[in-house]
Amino acid sequence: MTKFLELRRFKAMTTAGLAAIVLSIFAAPTPAAQEGRKGQIHVQKTCPMATFTGAPGSYCTITVSDLAEIPANGTRVYYDEPQAVPIGAVAFLDSKVVLYIGPGNWAAGRCTVDHSTGLGLCTVSDGIGTLAGFGARLNVRIDYATGITYWDGTYSFSPLPPR
């Protein structure tokens, strides 16, 4: 009789344990868990001369961000073509950019800014890691008096393709 009760208790524990494992697998947060999320984004960045030299690989640092996936004071924006491009009498920045959080966590995009007004547009098309499926349309405003660049716009996390 004792062995029967022990077997019954073992089956109950096994069933409960299996249920806990299944629930933990489906409830575990993953980058894909943010799919379909969208909203407003507000970011500030600075580009000190020590890091934004005008050469490829120059970068700015995100100093303020209201999106957890783009942490302030750790995220860099790398510019592939940071030299101004003359278009008529106006100089524009027109460069591919990489929003770099850290190894395996980044997104790719493009920024174009009219240097005469300090206004422009950045778009981010996709990323990997914590930025997988990330897209954004960001209005750019450079405050030449403070050296702060403001990015304000919308973002979304799109569903990831099946593997």
Secondary structure, 3 states (H helix, E strand, C coil): CHHHHHHHHHHHHHHHHHHHHHHHHHHCCCHHHHCCCEEEEEEEEECCCCCCCCCCCCEEEEEEECCCCCCCCCCEEEECCCCEEEECCEEEEEEEEEEEEECCEEEEEEEEEECCCCEEEEEEEEEEHHHCCEEEEEEEEEECCCCEEEEEEEEEECCCCCC
